[in-house]
């Protein structure tokens, strides 16, 4: 028997090589997870903006329907204050002037988006909504709802369109 025994375990070089291989494997996994978080954030903003844009159309449609129920001309109040754009919020019964197109805020109690007044407990969002109404004919209006926001230094927007008819 030889007095030199086989050494068992890892040498320092082997341990460093193992750490290098492990770190090479972890870096891409981290990059993928970081990019998926960014993508999820972007998708979230796109979904919110799409819903806010659709909500703008629905509020205008509700104003038209309210005119019918109260036996007023169908387009009453839809064309005033909207030549250069206007705004609405979820509970609007009339069109609001665009002014400087403030950001929508989020109500901390129920999560609804609205134009905050001073003293209301709300968090400003990144979203702005603009409504445009164009006359197509005496019985048809073209409604466009556009929501814009800034994301990572770039402007983004979602635009929806609908046509309202005096079919009653």
C-alpha positions in Angstrom: 0.0 0.0 0.0 1.2 3.3 -0.9 1.3 6.1 1.6 -0.3 8.5 -0.9 -4.1 8.2 -0.7 -6.4 9.3 -3.3 -7.9 12.6 -2.3 -11.6 12.8 -2.2 -13.7 15.9 -2.7 -13.3 19.0 -4.9 -10.3 21.1 -5.5 -10.5 24.8 -5.5 -10.2 24.9 -9.3 -13.1 22.4 -9.7 -15.3 24.5 -7.3 -14.5 27.7 -9.3 -15.4 25.9 -12.6 -18.6 24.7 -11.1 -19.6 28.2 -10.0 -18.8 29.6 -13.4 -21.0 27.0 -15.1 -23.7 27.7 -12.6 -23.6 31.4 -13.1 -23.6 31.0 -16.9 -26.8 29.0 -16.5 -28.5 31.4 -14.0 -27.9 34.7 -16.0 -30.2 33.8 -18.9 -32.9 32.5 -16.5 -32.7 35.8 -14.7 -32.9 37.8 -17.9 -35.9 35.8 -19.0 -37.7 36.4 -15.7 -36.9 40.1 -15.8 -38.2 40.5 -19.3 -41.4 38.6 -18.5 -42.1 41.0 -15.6 -41.6 43.9 -18.0 -43.9 42.3 -20.5 -46.6 41.6 -17.9 -46.4 45.2 -16.8 -46.8 46.4 -20.5 -49.7 44.0 -21.1 -51.4 45.2 -17.9 -51.2 48.8 -19.1 -52.5 47.8 -22.6 -55.5 46.0 -21.0 -56.4 48.9 -18.7 -56.0 51.4 -21.6 -58.3 49.3 -23.9 -60.9 49.1 -21.2 -60.7 52.8 -20.5 -61.0 53.6 -24.2 -64.1 51.3 -24.5 -65.6 52.9 -21.4 -65.4 56.3 -23.1 -67.5 55.0 -26.0 -70.0 53.4 -23.6 -70.4 56.6 -21.7 -71.2 58.5 -24.9 -73.6 55.8 -25.9 -75.3 56.1 -22.4 -75.7 59.8 -22.9 -77.4 59.2 -26.3 -79.7 56.6 -24.7 -80.6 59.0 -21.9 -81.6 61.5 -24.5 -84.0 59.0 -26.0 -85.5 58.0 -22.6 -86.1 61.6 -21.8 -87.6 62.3 -25.2 -84.9 64.7 -26.3 -83.2 64.8 -29.7 -80.7 61.9 -29.8 -77.6 64.0 -30.2 -78.4 66.6 -27.5 -75.2 67.5 -25.6 -73.0 65.3 -27.8 -71.7 68.0 -30.1 -71.2 70.8 -27.7 -67.7 71.2 -26.2 -66.4 68.5 -28.3 -65.2 70.2 -31.5 -61.5 69.9 -30.4 -62.0 66.9 -28.2 -63.7 66.3 -24.9 -63.5 63.9 -21.9 -65.9 61.7 -19.9 -65.5 59.6 -16.8 -67.4 56.5 -15.8 -70.4 58.3 -14.3 -70.7 61.3 -16.7 -74.1 62.3 -17.7 -72.7 65.1 -19.9 -69.6 65.7 -21.9 -66.8 67.5 -20.0 -64.5 70.0 -21.7 -61.0 68.6 -22.5 -59.2 71.5 -20.8 -55.6 70.4 -20.4 -56.6 66.7 -20.5 -55.6 65.7 -17.0 -54.6 62.2 -16.0 -57.3 59.9 -14.8 -56.9 58.9 -11.1 -57.7 55.6 -9.4 -60.2 55.6 -6.5 -58.4 53.8 -3.6 -61.7 52.3 -2.4 -63.2 50.7 -5.5 -60.5 51.0 -8.2 -62.6 53.2 -10.6 -60.8 55.6 -12.8 -62.0 59.2 -12.7 -60.9 62.8 -12.8 -59.9 63.6 -9.2 -61.0 66.6 -7.4 -58.8 68.2 -4.7 -59.2 66.4 -1.4 -60.4 63.1 -2.8 -58.4 60.0 -1.8 -57.1 58.9 -5.2 -53.9 57.9 -6.9 -53.0 59.6 -10.2 -52.6 57.0 -13.0 -50.6 57.4 -16.2 -53.6 57.4 -18.5 -55.3 60.3 -20.3 -58.5 59.9 -22.3 -59.7 62.0 -25.2 -63.1 61.7 -26.9 -63.7 63.0 -30.4 -67.1 63.2 -32.0 -67.5 63.9 -35.8 -70.7 64.3 -37.7 -71.1 61.8 -40.5 -74.7 62.6 -41.4 -77.8 63.9 -39.8 -78.4 60.5 -38.3 -74.9 59.2 -37.6 -72.0 60.3 -35.4 -68.5 58.9 -35.4 -67.1 58.5 -31.9 -63.4 58.0 -31.2 -62.0 57.3 -27.8 -58.2 57.5 -27.4 -56.2 56.7 -24.2 -52.6 57.7 -24.1 -49.8 57.0 -21.5 -46.1 57.0 -21.1 -44.3 53.7 -20.6 -40.5 53.5 -20.2 -40.0 56.9 -21.9 -42.2 56.1 -24.9 -45.7 57.3 -25.7 -48.3 54.6 -26.1 -52.0 54.8 -27.1 -55.1 52.8 -27.7 -57.9 54.1 -29.9 -61.4 52.7 -30.3 -64.1 53.9 -32.6 -67.9 53.5 -32.8 -70.7 54.9 -34.8 -73.8 56.1 -33.1 -77.0 56.1 -35.1 -80.4 57.7 -34.6 -82.2 54.5 -35.3 -85.1 55.1 -33.0 
